[in-house]
Every structure is written in C-alpha cells, then in structure tokens.
Amino acid sequence: MADDSSGGLNGGFTDVMRKTAGSRWESVVNHRFADELGAGTISPEVMKRYCIQDHRFLDSFVILLASMVAHAPSLLDRIPGCQFLALITGRENTFFERTFDALGVTAEARDVPDEPCTAEFKRLMLDAAGSGSLVEMLSVLVVCEWSYQSWGERVLPSSTAEPWWCREWVALHSGEYFGSVVGYLRGLLDREAAKLSDSELVGARARFMQAVEVENAFFDMAYNC
C-alpha cells in the first residue's frame, strides 16, 4: 500500500504506533465502507448517514489542525498545515455541501443529534487541541489522515467514476498531494516524539489508540440504521 512507501519514516513513532494498533488499524483500512466507496456500490443511505455525521465534527477538526499549526515550532513547519487547512475549509467542506444536495439531504435532515462516535471524536479532537501538547495533537491528526490515505490508495486503482461523490471522496484521500500531507504530519510527529521520553509520550500513545478506535466505530456507525 502507498503508506508503506513513506521514505525514511519507518521505525519512527508513527510506524511503531501503527504496528501497535495492529488489527484495529487494519480494520479501518480494510473496512467495507472503503470497499463499497471504491466500487461505487455504497448505499446512498449509508453515505448520507456518514456525511451528516462527518460534517458535524469538521469544525472540531479545524480547531485541532489550527491548534497544531499554532504550536508547530517554526514557520516552515506551519506552512504545510496552513495549506491543508485551506483544503479542509474549501474543497472538503464544499464536497459535503454538494453531496448533501445530490443525495437530497435537507438542512432539516442534517439537524440530528451526534452519534456516540461523533461526540467522542469531537471530545478527542478538542481535548487534544486544548492539551497544549504538539505530539498529542499530531497523534490524532496522523490517525485521521494516514488511515484515510491507506484505504484511499488501496481502493484507488479500481475505483469507479460514478457516482461522483464516491470518486471524489477517494480522490481527496489519495494521490501525490494528500500523500505529502500525511508525510508532513508523520514526519513532524516522528521528529517531535524523538525529543521526548517514554513517560512524556504516554498521552500521545493514548490519543493515537483512541483515534483508531473511533475511526472503526465511525465506519461501523454508517451501517447502523
């Protein structure tokens, strides 16, 4: 898979944590949601449920990413994060709005309570953002983006052109640019984690593992009627 060809990152904190997550990581990467998205066979009802809940934590994700950028040690470390933030608040947010229109999801239909996994994701992102710990913020971000790149690259070669909302969601989480984002986040976390002792990394490890569990729960949620 594409995430194995990350030049120079193997053996760092992120690689160790992915191996620690083991089968739980693989269950995100190989989830039926990714398979059906790539094949274009995903039920519109499943996609509606997923998009409604995913969009509900977008603001929390923006807060987390912006907090990470603010805590990054230098301008050079901040620039790629700022550029990715622009994509999230631009193309990705627009994707949700267009998908809601295409699937007939009204504003009223979107006004539903958070699913438990959505509420947990919000808490995790906001808690990490408020922790003041760069490595804890990055640990959550790395799971979110690296796991998505992993399934995105896996299904990309056989992904269908239609429906467009399947193709575009795969495209947003694969390819050269998104790979550079994942490499940036992993590289920064590996570098900063290497400066800390094992005891100082307890929080980052916990955030990483919690994020993996919530990613699994979130995909499962989309199939729970």
N, C-alpha and C positions, 0 to 999 in steps of 0.2 A: 504494500500500500504506500501511498505517497508520503505518509507521515513517518515512514521508516527511512526516507532519504533526506534527512534534515541536516546533513553535513556538519559534523563537529558537535552536535548536541547530545549524541548518545553517551550515556554514562553520567550525565548531569542529574540534577534534582528532578527535572521533569520526566526524564526517562525512567529513573528509579520509581517515581510515584506512579507512572503508568503501569509498570510491572507490578507494583504493589496492589494496584486496583484490580489487576488480573482479569478474571472472568466478568467482573462487573463493568469494566471498561469495554471489553469485547461485546457485551450485550447491548451497549449503546451503539457501537459501531455497526453491529450486525442486526439491529432491530428491524422488525418487519416494516416499520414506518419508512425507514430508508429504502428498503427493497421496493415497496409499493410506490414510493415517491419517484424513484428512478424509472420504474416500469410504467408510470403514468396510470396505475390501476388503483390508486388510493381512493377510498370513498370520499365524495365531497363532504359528507357529514363529519368524517374523521378530520379532514383538512380544516373545516370550519371550526371545530372544537379546538384543534391545535392552534390555529392562527389567532382566535379570540383570546386564548389564554397566554400565548406567547407575546402578543402585543400588549397585554396588561402588565408585563414586567419590563417592557422596553425602557421605561423611564428609570427604573431601578438600575438597569444595566448601564444606561447613560451616566448615571451618578457614579457608579463603580468605575467605569472607564475614565471618566473625567477626574475622579479622585486619584486613580493610578497615575494619570498624566501629571497631576499636580505634585505627586510625591516622587516622581522619577527624578534621578539625580542631576540630569543635565538637559539642555535644550535638544541636543542630538537624540537623547533618549525619549524626549517628549514628542518630537515631530511625527514619527510614525503613528503614535497613539492618537494624536490630533487628526491626522488624515483618516484613520479608521473611524474615529468619532463622527467625522463628516459623512462617511458612507452609511453608518448606522442611522443617523438622523436624516439622511437623504434617501438614497436608493432603497435601503431596507425598510424604512418607515413607509415609503411610497409603495413598496411591494405589498405590504399589508393592506393599505387603503385600496389598491387596485384589486387585490384578491377578494376583499370583502365585497366590492362592487360586483365582481364576476360571479361570486357564489351567492349573491343575494343576501348578504349579511347586513341587516339594517343596524342603525345606531342602537335601537331598542334591543335587538338580539345580542348585541355586544355588552349590554348593561346587565351583566350577570355576576354573581359572586366569584371570587377567586376560588379555583380548585385548591385543595390542600397543598399539592406540589407547587402551584403557582405562588401561594402565600409563603411557602418555605423558601422558594427561590428568591423572592423579594427580601425576606429576612436575611438570607445568606449574603446577598449582594450588598444590602445596606449595612449589615453588621461588618462585613469586610471593609467596605468603604469608610466606615467610621472608626475602624480599628487603629488607623494611623500606621499600619504595617504594610509596606510595599509588597513584601513577599506573600502576605495573606491575600491582598487584592489580586495580585498576579496569579495566585494559585487557582482562584475561582475563574478568572478570565481565561486561563490556559485550558482548563477543562471545557469550558463553554465552546471555545473556538477550535481547539485541537481535536476534540471528539467529533465536532461537526465536519471539520476538514477530512477526518479519517473516513467517515461514512460518505461524504460528498465525493471524494476521489474514488472510493470503492465503486459507487454506482454510476459515476460519470461516463465511463466508456460505453455503457449500454443504456444510458438514459434516453428517454423518449422526448420528442419535440413538443408533444401535446399531452395533456393540457399545458398551457404556457406557465401556469403557476407551479407546476411540478418542475418543469425545466428551469425556471428562473431561481427557484429555491435551491436546487442543486448547484446552479451556476454561481450563486452568491457564496457558496461554501466550498468551492473548488477553484482550481486554476492558479496561475502564477501570482496574482496579487494577493489572493487570500492566503496562499502558502507563505508569502512574505510576511503577512500579519502574524500568522502562527509562529513563524521563525523568530520574529521580533519579540513576541511575548515570551516564548520559551527561552530565547537567548537572554533576555533581561532577567527572567526569574532564575535561570541557572546561574547567572553571574552574581546576582544579589544573594542567592541562597548559599553560594560557596563562601561568602564572607561571614556566615553565621554558624554558631554551634548547634549541635543536635537539639539541645534544650530550647534554643531560640527558634527552632523550626517546627516545634510541636503544633503551634497554631496553624501554620501553613499546611502541614500534612493533614490536619483535621479538616481544613477548608477544602482541600483537594478531594478528599474521600467523600465528604458530604456533597460536593458538587456532582460527583459521579453518580451518587445515589439519586439525587434529584433529577438528573438528566434521564436516568432509567425510568423513574416514576412519571416524568413528564410525557415521554413517548407512550407509556402504558395508558396514561390518562386519556389520550386522544381516542382510544378504543373503548373507553368505558362510557356506555350510554347512560 
